[in-house]
Amino acid sequence: MDIKRITSGLLGFPLVLITLLIGNKYVVDILLTIVAILAMDEYLNAISKVCKPIRWVAYVSCISIALIHVIPQEFLSVITILAIPVIFLVLFSHVIATNMKVTFKDVAYTLLGIFYVVFFMMFVAIIDGMDNGKILIWYAIFAAWGTDIFAYFIGKKFGKHKFSKVSPKKSIEGCLAGTIGAIVIILLYTYFANTYWGTNYSYIYVGIMALILSLIGQIGDFTASSIKRYVDIKDYSNLIPGHGGMLDRIDSLIFLAPFAYIFFTLL
């Protein structure tokens, strides 16, 4: 049993719980911005083994998360859409300004990090700011971390069949247990929400949502692992004992967040 992993989880979960329950949307946005900067730094350090990322653009893009609920909502979608060509413009201006010392490869890896970390993380902030966002955000968290917890413990105990070379320690048994565990947790959470918080969420809809989000979250986990395998590192950092880096901890959550947002708009 990994004592460091369990201890970090027990210490970290109450911090997340208190912030999401007590903090308003601006506090949560600032927290997510800090998390995004830490995750971006880990990503940039990892890919620095194969390219020269344009760091300042990546870091500045993280700050946009803190502005999601500051910018008037009627302008937010337009600004978000325009941000994409602006980022392209800035990145490729570096190629021209440096006379191609900054290469297309550098731009591509930097752009991937901005989409992967910043744009995906934005949806976590957007969900928290929705009507009933303080309730809905936990569906995304339970789908990601519930899957991870059950997959880790069941896979460690009973895992016999390896799932993929992308992440050699993961087993088919663990992946299945992770999804089943996440569904159970989310259905129990729905019962609690419907009983005590006055919601009226469909158990069938929520069960299907939990299944899909759990599977997407696991793909997110494999995505992060594939990047690590490509640059030949075990973890993105040692920031969180037993878990690795910040990006190791949030890879599933940020990957499923955009899809969770879609489900929540229909819930």
C-alpha positions in Angstrom: 0.0 0.0 0.0 1.4 3.4 -1.0 1.3 5.4 2.3 2.5 8.6 0.6 -0.3 8.4 -2.0 -3.0 7.9 0.7 -1.7 10.6 3.0 -1.5 13.1 0.1 -5.0 12.3 -0.9 -6.3 12.6 2.7 -4.6 16.0 3.1 -5.5 17.3 -0.3 -9.2 16.4 -0.5 -10.3 18.5 2.4 -8.5 21.5 0.8 -10.4 21.0 -2.4 -13.6 20.4 -0.5 -13.4 23.6 1.5 -12.4 25.7 -1.5 -15.2 24.5 -3.7 -17.9 24.7 -1.0 -16.9 28.0 0.6 -15.1 29.9 -2.1 -17.1 32.0 -4.6 -16.6 31.6 -8.3 -13.8 34.2 -8.3 -11.8 32.4 -5.6 -12.2 29.1 -7.4 -11.1 30.7 -10.7 -7.9 32.0 -9.0 -7.2 28.6 -7.5 -7.7 27.0 -10.9 -5.4 29.5 -12.5 -2.7 28.6 -10.0 -3.3 24.9 -10.6 -3.1 25.6 -14.4 0.2 27.4 -14.1 1.7 24.6 -12.1 0.4 22.0 -14.6 1.6 24.1 -17.5 5.1 24.4 -16.0 5.2 20.6 -15.6 4.1 20.1 -19.2 6.6 22.6 -20.6 9.4 21.0 -18.6 8.5 17.6 -20.0 8.3 18.7 -23.7 11.5 20.7 -23.3 13.3 17.4 -23.8 12.0 17.3 -27.5 11.5 21.0 -28.4 11.9 24.6 -27.2 8.4 25.7 -26.1 7.4 29.4 -26.1 6.9 29.5 -22.3 5.7 33.1 -21.8 2.7 32.6 -24.1 1.8 29.4 -22.4 2.0 31.0 -18.9 0.1 34.1 -19.9 -2.7 32.0 -21.4 -3.2 30.4 -18.0 -4.2 33.8 -16.5 -7.3 33.8 -18.8 -9.0 31.3 -16.4 -9.1 33.9 -13.7 -11.0 36.2 -16.0 -13.8 33.9 -17.0 -16.3 35.4 -14.6 -14.8 38.9 -14.7 -15.5 39.4 -18.4 -19.1 40.1 -19.1 -20.8 36.9 -20.2 -22.2 38.4 -23.4 -18.6 39.0 -24.6 -17.1 35.8 -23.2 -17.9 33.5 -26.1 -16.6 36.0 -28.7 -13.4 36.6 -26.8 -12.8 32.9 -26.4 -13.3 32.3 -30.1 -11.0 35.2 -31.0 -8.3 33.9 -28.5 -7.5 31.0 -30.8 -6.4 33.0 -33.9 -4.7 35.5 -31.6 -2.6 32.7 -30.0 -1.8 31.4 -33.5 -0.7 34.9 -34.5 1.5 35.4 -31.5 3.2 32.0 -31.7 3.9 32.1 -35.4 5.1 35.7 -35.1 7.9 34.2 -33.0 8.9 31.9 -35.9 9.2 35.0 -38.1 10.9 37.2 -35.5 13.5 34.6 -34.7 14.2 33.8 -38.3 13.0 30.3 -37.7 15.1 29.7 -34.6 11.7 29.0 -33.1 10.3 26.2 -35.3 6.9 24.9 -36.3 7.6 22.0 -33.8 8.1 24.4 -31.0 4.8 26.2 -31.9 2.9 23.0 -32.2 3.9 21.6 -28.8 3.2 24.9 -27.1 -0.2 25.2 -28.8 -1.0 21.6 -27.7 -0.2 22.5 -24.1 -2.4 25.6 -24.2 -5.4 23.6 -25.5 -4.7 20.7 -23.2 -4.2 22.5 -19.9 -5.9 25.9 -20.3 -8.9 25.4 -22.5 -9.8 22.1 -20.8 -9.3 23.7 -17.4 -11.6 26.5 -18.3 -14.5 24.2 -18.3 -13.9 23.3 -14.7 -14.3 27.0 -13.9 -17.3 27.3 -16.1 -19.0 24.3 -14.5 -18.4 25.8 -11.0 -20.1 29.0 -12.1 -23.2 27.4 -13.5 -26.6 27.3 -11.7 -26.1 24.5 -9.1 -22.4 24.6 -10.1 -21.4 23.7 -6.5 -23.4 20.5 -6.9 -22.5 19.7 -10.5 -18.7 20.2 -10.1 -18.6 17.1 -7.8 -20.0 14.9 -10.6 -16.9 15.7 -12.6 -14.6 15.2 -9.7 -16.2 11.9 -8.7 -16.1 10.7 -12.3 -12.4 11.4 -12.4 -11.1 10.7 -9.0 -13.6 8.0 -8.2 -12.4 6.1 -11.2 -8.8 6.7 -10.3 -9.2 5.5 -6.7 -11.1 2.3 -7.5 -8.9 1.5 -10.5 -5.8 1.9 -8.4 -6.8 -0.3 -5.4 -8.7 -3.0 -7.3 -6.1 -3.1 -10.1 -3.3 -3.3 -7.6 -5.0 -6.2 -5.8 -6.6 -8.1 -8.6 -5.2 -6.8 -11.9 -3.9 -9.6 -14.1 -4.4 -8.5 -17.6 -2.5 -5.4 -18.8 -4.5 -2.8 -20.7 -2.0 -0.9 -22.8 1.7 -0.3 -23.2 0.9 3.4 -22.9 0.5 2.8 -19.1 2.0 -0.6 -18.3 0.8 -0.6 -14.7 -2.9 -0.3 -15.6 -5.0 -3.4 -15.9 -8.3 -4.3 -17.6 -9.6 -5.3 -14.1 -8.6 -1.9 -12.7 -10.2 0.1 -15.5 -13.5 -1.8 -15.2 -13.5 -1.5 -11.4 -12.7 2.2 -11.8 -15.8 2.8 -14.0 -18.1 0.7 -11.8 -16.9 2.4 -8.7 -17.4 5.9 -10.2 -20.9 5.0 -11.3 -21.8 3.8 -7.7 -20.3 6.9 -6.1 -22.1 9.2 -8.5 -25.5 7.5 -8.1 -25.1 7.7 -4.3 -24.2 11.3 -4.6 -27.3 11.9 -6.8 -29.5 10.3 -4.1 -28.0 12.6 -1.5 -28.5 15.7 -3.8 -32.1 14.8 -4.7 -33.0 14.0 -1.1 -31.3 16.9 0.8 -30.6 19.6 -1.8 -33.9 19.6 -3.7 -32.6 18.5 -7.1 -34.5 16.1 -9.3 -31.8 14.5 -11.4 -32.6 11.3 -13.3 -30.7 8.3 -12.1 -30.7 6.7 -15.5 -29.3 9.9 -17.1 -26.8 10.3 -14.3 -25.7 6.6 -14.6 -25.1 6.9 -18.3 -23.3 10.2 -17.8 -21.1 8.6 -15.1 -20.2 5.7 -17.4 -19.2 7.9 -20.3 -17.3 10.5 -18.2 -15.4 7.7 -16.4 -14.3 6.2 -19.7 -13.4 9.7 -21.1 -11.4 10.4 -17.9 -9.5 7.2 -18.4 -8.6 8.2 -21.9 -7.4 11.5 -20.4 -5.2 9.5 -18.1 -3.8 7.5 -21.0 -3.3 10.8 -22.9 -1.1 12.2 -20.1 0.8 8.9 -19.9 1.4 8.8 -23.7 3.1 12.3 -23.4 5.3 11.0 -20.5 6.2 7.9 -22.5 7.2 10.0 -25.5 9.5 12.2 -23.5 10.6 9.3 -21.3 9.6 10.5 -17.8 7.8 8.6 -15.0 5.9 11.6 -13.5 5.5 15.2 -14.5 7.1 16.2 -11.2 7.3 15.1 -7.5 5.0 18.0 -6.3 2.5 15.7 -4.7 4.0 12.7 -2.8 2.7 9.4 -4.1 0.9 11.0 -7.0 3.6 12.7 -9.0 2.9 16.2 -10.4 -0.1 18.4 -10.6 -0.8 17.3 -14.1 -0.6 13.7 -13.0 -3.4 14.5 -10.5 -5.7 16.5 -12.8 -5.2 14.8 -16.1 -8.5 12.9 -16.0 -10.5 15.8 -14.6 -9.5 18.4 -17.2 -10.0 15.9 -20.0 -13.5 15.0 -19.1 -14.6 18.6 -18.0 -15.7 19.8 -21.5 -17.9 16.7 -21.9 -19.2 17.0 -18.4 -20.3 20.6 -19.2 -22.3 19.3 -22.2 -24.0 16.7 -20.0 -24.8 19.4 -17.3 -26.4 21.7 -19.8 -28.9 18.9 -20.6 -29.3 17.6 -17.0 
